[in-house]
Amino acid sequence: DGSQPLPDNDVLHVKTALLHSPNLSMKLRCNTWLKMENMQPSGSFKIRGVGHMCIKAVELRGPSIHFVTAAGINTCLAVAYSARQLNVEATIVLPKIVNQKIFDMIKLEGANLIMLGEDFEESEAHARALLSKMRNGIYIPSSDNPCIWEGNATIIKELEVQLRHEPPAAIICPVGGGGLLNGIIMGLEQVGWKQVPVIAVETHGSNSFQAAVVAGKLVTLPKSKTIAKSLNVRTVSAKSLELSLDHPVVPFAVSDAMAADAVRNFADDHKTLVETACGAALSLCYTQVIRDILPSLTEASDIVVITTGGSDIFLDDLDHFRRKYSNPPIVVKSGSEVFLKLGDSLSSIADVDAEHAVAAANGVVPFDNARQDREAGAIDGFTRVVNSAKEYAYDQRNRVDPSNAMDHTRDLIGSDANAAIPSLVKQETAGSP
C-alpha cells in the first residue's frame, strides 16, 4: 500500500542534509536552505520514489521479479541501485546519445544495460517490448505512480524536523514528469503545511506543467532540445494538475541559459555539481526573481530549494556553459506571460519598448524599467498581464525582415526561443483557469 508511511528500516534512500547557503541568503536577504538530494546514493532524489516502488514490488511479487526501465537517466540509475540492494534483476535501456560515463555507472551497479534508440522515446518502446516477453517483469516509471509520490513525500517529512516544525515561506523545485512535485505537495499536506507555496520551475519549451495549468487540462508539447534533460517531459502527470488546483503552486519557466549559469554559480559558491534541471530552480535565486514572486520575504523568512541531482553533469559541461551561457538576460514565463528582468524588478514584455529592452540586454543602453504610465505595483509575479511576445513579432513584420524579428525574440528568451515561442502562441488560445 503506497499510501502508508515509510519506516526508516524499509527504505533505500538516505536522509539528506539541509544546508544553509550564506551566499544566496545574503543575495536574497532571507534564509535560503538547500535540501541536498544530489547526495543520495543513486545521485538524485529519484531513489526515494523509485526505491519505495521497487521495495513494494519485491514484497508483492517475490525475488524473481525483474525491473525494467528506460525512464530517464536518474530513474535508470535509481532502478539499477535498487535492484542491486534488493538482489533482483534489472534491465536498463538507454539511447546511444547518453554520456558514456552514465553507461559505466549503470554497469557498476550490475544491471543489464541495452544501448538502443536515438532518443528516450525509442528506448522506452524497446523496454516495454522486452517487458511483454518476461514472466515476472515490471516497468518502473519515472514519476507517474502513487508509490513514487509517497516515496518522494519523505523529503517534506525530513524538512519538517530539520526546520524545527516551522513552515518555510516557499519551496522551490524543478518539474519534469511531476513525480517530485506530487510528492512535495502530498508531503506538505501530510505535515499540515498546506499554506506553503511551491514554486514549480521548468525550462522554456519543456514547460508541460505550466501549459497544463494555463489550459486547465493536460497539454502535450512538441519535442524540445532543452539542456535540462530531466525536465524534458512532453506531458506532465495528471496528478500534478489535480493537486495544483488545491494547493498554492506557482509555475515558472526559465531559459536554458539561466539554468546553466546557475549551475556554474552554484559550483563556485558551494563546491558541488548539480544538473541543469536543478539549475533551473536555483536560477530563481541567483537572478533574485524569487523576490519578485514573493515580495513579502523578510530576513526572518525561510525558503528551501530542492537540489534534485548531480549525476548527469560533468566538469566539461561547466566549461561549455561558461563559453555559451555566461551572464544571460533574465527572461521568465509566468502563466502565459513573459517577464524581463533588467534592473531591480520584473517587467512584462508588454510594458517595455522591445527594441530598447533588447539593446539593454546586450549592454548597449541603460534600461529604465517599465513605462511610466503603468499602474504602480501591477507586476508582482502573480499578477496576470498581457503576453505581447507574439504581437511584438507581428509588429516587426512590416518594418524588418521576419527572420530579424525572431532574432530579437531569441535575444530575449535565449537559444531555445524556437521551442518557446510556439508554446507561448498555443497557450494564448487556451484561456486560463
C-alpha positions in Angstrom: 0.0 0.0 0.0 1.8 3.1 -1.3 -0.2 5.4 1.0 1.4 4.1 4.2 4.2 5.9 6.0 7.7 4.6 5.3 9.5 3.1 8.3 13.2 4.0 8.5 14.3 0.4 8.1 12.2 -0.1 4.9 13.8 2.5 2.6 16.7 2.6 0.1 17.3 6.4 0.3 19.2 8.2 3.0 18.2 11.3 5.0 19.9 14.2 3.3 21.3 17.4 4.8 19.5 20.7 4.8 22.3 23.2 4.3 22.1 27.0 4.9 23.5 28.9 1.9 25.3 32.1 3.1 25.8 33.3 -0.5 22.2 33.0 -1.5 20.9 34.2 1.8 22.9 37.4 1.5 21.9 37.9 -2.1 18.2 37.4 -1.3 18.1 38.9 2.1 16.3 35.9 3.6 17.4 32.4 4.9 18.0 30.2 1.9 18.2 26.5 2.5 19.4 23.7 0.2 17.9 20.2 0.5 20.8 18.2 -0.8 19.1 15.4 -2.7 22.2 15.2 -5.1 23.9 13.4 -2.2 21.5 10.3 -2.4 23.3 7.0 -3.2 21.9 7.0 -6.7 22.8 10.6 -7.2 19.3 12.2 -7.1 16.0 12.3 -5.3 14.7 9.6 -7.6 15.8 6.9 -5.2 13.1 8.0 -2.8 10.2 7.2 -5.0 11.8 4.6 -7.2 13.2 2.8 -4.2 9.9 2.7 -2.5 8.2 1.3 -5.6 10.9 -1.4 -6.0 10.6 -2.5 -2.4 6.8 -2.8 -2.7 7.2 -4.7 -5.9 9.5 -7.3 -4.4 7.3 -7.7 -1.4 4.3 -8.3 -3.7 5.9 -10.5 -6.4 8.9 -12.1 -4.8 12.7 -12.1 -5.5 12.2 -13.4 -9.1 10.9 -10.0 -10.2 12.7 -8.3 -13.0 12.8 -4.5 -13.1 12.8 -2.8 -16.5 13.0 0.9 -17.3 14.1 3.5 -19.8 12.6 6.4 -18.0 15.4 9.0 -17.9 19.0 8.9 -16.6 18.3 9.5 -12.9 15.4 7.0 -12.9 17.7 4.4 -14.6 20.4 4.9 -12.0 17.9 4.6 -9.2 16.4 1.4 -10.6 19.9 -0.1 -11.0 20.9 0.8 -7.5 17.6 -0.6 -6.1 18.0 -3.9 -7.9 21.5 -4.4 -6.5 20.3 -3.6 -3.0 17.3 -5.9 -3.3 19.3 -8.6 -5.1 17.0 -8.8 -8.1 17.5 -8.5 -11.9 17.2 -5.2 -13.7 17.4 -4.3 -17.4 18.0 -0.7 -18.3 17.5 0.6 -21.9 19.1 3.9 -22.8 19.6 5.8 -26.1 23.0 6.0 -27.7 23.2 9.7 -27.1 23.7 9.3 -23.4 27.2 10.1 -22.0 29.4 7.0 -21.8 30.1 7.8 -18.1 26.4 7.2 -17.3 26.6 3.8 -19.0 29.6 3.0 -16.9 27.8 4.0 -13.7 24.9 1.7 -14.5 27.2 -1.2 -15.3 28.9 -0.8 -11.9 25.5 -1.4 -10.3 25.3 -4.8 -12.1 22.2 -4.1 -14.2 21.8 -5.4 -17.7 22.4 -2.4 -20.0 21.0 -2.1 -23.5 22.0 0.9 -25.6 19.3 1.3 -28.2 17.4 4.2 -29.8 18.1 7.7 -30.9 16.1 9.2 -28.0 14.3 8.2 -24.8 11.0 7.6 -26.6 12.6 4.9 -28.8 14.4 3.4 -25.8 11.2 3.2 -23.8 9.3 1.5 -26.7 12.0 -1.2 -26.8 12.0 -1.6 -23.0 8.2 -2.1 -23.0 8.5 -4.7 -25.8 11.1 -6.6 -23.7 8.7 -6.4 -20.7 5.9 -8.1 -22.6 8.1 -11.2 -23.1 9.0 -11.5 -19.4 7.2 -13.8 -16.9 7.7 -11.6 -13.8 8.8 -8.2 -15.2 7.6 -4.8 -14.0 8.2 -1.4 -15.6 9.5 1.2 -13.2 8.3 4.7 -14.4 9.9 8.0 -13.6 7.1 9.7 -11.9 3.5 8.6 -12.6 2.8 6.1 -9.8 1.4 6.6 -6.2 4.3 4.6 -4.7 6.7 7.0 -6.3 4.8 10.1 -5.0 4.7 8.7 -1.5 8.4 7.9 -1.5 9.2 11.5 -2.7 6.9 12.9 0.1 9.6 11.8 2.6 11.5 14.9 1.6 8.9 17.1 3.4 8.8 14.8 6.4 12.5 15.3 6.8 12.2 19.1 6.2 9.6 19.4 9.0 12.1 18.1 11.5 15.1 20.0 10.1 13.2 23.3 10.2 12.0 22.5 13.7 8.4 22.3 12.6 8.4 25.9 11.4 6.9 26.1 7.8 9.1 27.8 5.2 7.9 30.8 3.2 8.2 28.7 0.0 9.7 25.6 -1.5 11.4 25.8 -5.0 11.7 22.7 -7.1 12.1 21.8 -10.8 9.3 19.9 -12.5 9.7 17.2 -15.2 7.1 14.4 -15.2 5.6 15.7 -11.9 6.6 12.9 -9.5 8.7 15.2 -7.3 6.0 18.0 -7.3 3.3 15.5 -6.4 5.4 14.1 -3.5 6.2 17.6 -2.2 2.5 18.7 -2.3 1.3 15.4 -0.7 4.1 15.7 2.0 3.1 19.3 2.7 -0.5 18.2 3.3 0.6 15.3 5.5 2.6 17.6 7.9 -0.1 20.3 7.9 1.8 22.8 5.8 -1.0 23.3 3.2 -0.3 27.0 3.1 3.3 26.7 1.9 3.5 27.7 -1.7 5.5 25.6 -4.2 7.4 27.4 -6.9 7.5 24.9 -9.8 10.2 25.6 -12.3 10.6 24.3 -15.8 12.6 25.5 -18.9 11.2 27.2 -21.9 9.9 24.6 -24.3 9.7 21.8 -21.7 7.0 23.6 -19.6 4.3 21.0 -19.9 3.1 21.6 -16.3 2.8 25.3 -16.9 1.0 24.7 -20.1 -1.5 22.4 -18.3 -2.1 25.0 -15.6 -2.8 27.7 -18.2 -5.0 25.4 -20.3 -6.8 23.8 -17.4 -6.1 20.4 -18.9 -3.1 18.2 -19.8 -1.1 19.6 -22.7 1.4 17.6 -24.8 4.3 19.7 -26.0 6.4 19.2 -29.1 9.8 17.8 -28.7 12.2 20.2 -27.0 16.0 20.5 -27.1 16.4 21.9 -23.6 19.7 21.2 -22.0 17.8 20.3 -18.8 17.2 16.7 -19.9 15.4 15.6 -16.7 12.7 18.2 -17.4 12.2 17.3 -21.0 8.8 15.5 -20.5 6.2 16.3 -23.1 3.2 15.7 -20.8 3.1 16.2 -17.0 1.4 13.8 -14.7 -2.4 14.3 -14.4 -2.0 14.1 -10.6 0.2 17.3 -10.8 -2.6 19.3 -12.4 -5.1 17.9 -9.9 -3.0 18.7 -6.9 -2.2 22.2 -8.2 -6.0 23.0 -8.0 -6.0 22.6 -4.2 -2.5 23.7 -3.3 -0.7 27.1 -3.9 1.6 26.3 -6.8 3.3 28.9 -9.0 4.6 27.5 -12.3 7.6 29.4 -13.8 9.7 28.8 -16.8 13.3 30.0 -17.3 15.7 29.8 -20.2 18.4 27.2 -20.7 21.0 29.9 -20.3 19.6 30.9 -16.9 19.7 27.3 -15.7 23.2 26.7 -17.0 24.5 30.0 -15.4 23.0 28.9 -12.1 24.8 25.6 -12.2 28.1 27.4 -12.7 27.4 29.9 -9.9 26.3 27.0 -7.5 29.5 25.2 -8.2 31.6 28.3 -7.4 29.6 29.0 -4.2 29.1 25.5 -2.8 31.8 23.4 -4.5 29.2 21.0 -5.6 28.0 20.0 -9.1 24.2 19.8 -9.8 22.4 19.2 -13.1 20.8 21.8 -15.2 17.3 20.7 -14.1 18.3 21.7 -10.6 19.9 24.8 -12.1 16.5 25.9 -13.4 15.2 26.0 -9.8 18.4 27.7 -8.5 18.2 30.4 -11.2 15.2 32.0 -9.5 17.5 32.6 -6.5 20.7 33.7 -8.4 18.7 36.2 -10.5 16.6 37.3 -7.5 13.4 36.6 -9.4 12.1 34.8 -6.3 11.9 38.2 -4.6 9.6 39.4 -7.4 7.5 36.3 -6.9 7.4 36.6 -3.1 7.8 40.4 -2.4 6.9 39.9 1.3 10.1 37.9 2.1 12.0 39.3 5.1 15.3 38.5 6.7 13.5 36.1 9.0 11.9 34.2 6.1 13.0 30.7 5.1 12.9 29.4 1.6 14.0 25.9 0.6 15.5 24.8 -2.8 15.4 21.1 -3.6 18.8 20.4 -5.1 17.5 17.4 -7.0 20.5 15.7 -8.5 24.1 15.7 -9.8 24.6 12.6 -11.8 24.3 13.9 -15.3 26.7 16.8 -15.0 30.5 16.8 -15.7 33.3 19.3 -15.4 33.4 19.7 -19.2 29.8 20.9 -19.1 30.8 23.8 -16.8 33.4 24.9 -19.3 30.8 24.7 -22.1 28.3 26.7 -20.1 30.9 29.4 -19.4 31.5 29.8 -23.1 27.9 29.7 -24.3 25.7 30.9 -21.5 27.6 33.3 -19.3 25.6 36.3 -17.8 22.4 35.6 -19.8 19.4 38.0 -20.0 16.8 37.2 -17.3 13.6 36.2 -19.1 10.9 34.1 -17.3 7.4 33.0 -18.1 4.7 33.0 -15.5 1.4 31.5 -16.7 1.1 32.8 -20.3 3.1 36.0 -19.7 6.7 36.7 -20.4 8.7 38.9 -17.9 12.0 40.6 -18.5 14.2 41.4 -15.5 16.6 44.3 -16.1 17.4 46.4 -13.1 15.7 45.6 -9.8 12.3 44.3 -10.9 10.4 42.1 -13.4 8.5 43.9 -16.1 6.1 42.4 -18.6 7.4 42.5 -22.2 4.0 44.2 -22.8 5.2 47.1 -20.7 8.5 47.9 -22.3 9.8 49.0 -25.6 11.0 45.8 -27.1 13.9 47.2 -29.1 15.1 49.2 -26.2 14.9 46.1 -24.0 17.0 44.0 -26.4 19.6 46.8 -26.6 19.7 46.9 -22.8 20.0 43.2 -22.5 23.1 43.4 -24.7 24.5 46.3 -22.6 24.1 48.9 -25.3 21.8 51.3 -23.4 20.7 51.6 -19.8 17.3 50.1 -19.0 14.8 52.5 -17.4 12.3 49.7 -16.3 8.6 49.8 -17.4 6.6 52.5 -19.0 5.8 55.4 -16.7 2.1 55.2 -17.4 1.8 51.6 -16.0 -0.1 51.3 -12.8 2.2 51.2 -9.8 2.7 47.7 -8.4 0.9 46.0 -11.3 3.7 43.4 -11.8 4.4 41.3 -8.7 5.0 37.9 -10.2 1.5 36.7 -9.5 -0.5 39.3 -11.4 -1.6 38.4 -14.9 -0.6 40.8 -17.7 -0.9 40.6 -21.5 1.7 38.5 -23.2 3.0 40.5 -26.1 5.8 38.3 -27.5 3.7 37.3 -30.5 2.4 40.8 -31.1 5.9 42.1 -31.0 7.0 39.7 -33.7 3.9 40.7 -35.8 4.6 44.4 -35.3 8.1 43.9 -36.7 6.9 42.2 -39.8 6.2 45.4 -41.8 9.4 47.1 -40.6 12.0 44.4 -40.7 12.5 41.0 -42.2 10.6 38.3 -40.3 13.8 36.4 -39.5 15.2 39.5 -37.8 12.1 39.7 -35.6 12.7 36.2 -34.4 16.4 37.2 -33.8 15.1 39.9 -31.4 12.9 37.5 -29.5 15.7 34.9 -29.4 17.9 37.5 -27.7 15.3 37.9 -25.0 14.4 34.3 -24.3 17.7 32.6 -25.2 18.9 29.9 -27.5 15.7 27.9 -27.1 13.4 30.6 -28.5 12.3 28.4 -31.4 10.9 26.0 -28.9 9.5 28.6 -26.5 7.6 30.9 -28.9 5.3 28.2 -30.5 4.4 27.2 -26.9 3.5 30.7 -26.0 1.3 31.2 -29.0 -0.6 27.9 -28.3 -1.2 28.8 -24.7 -2.8 32.1 -25.5 -5.7 30.4 -27.3 -6.3 28.0 -24.4 -7.6 30.5 -21.8 -6.8 30.5 -18.2 -8.3 28.7 -15.2 
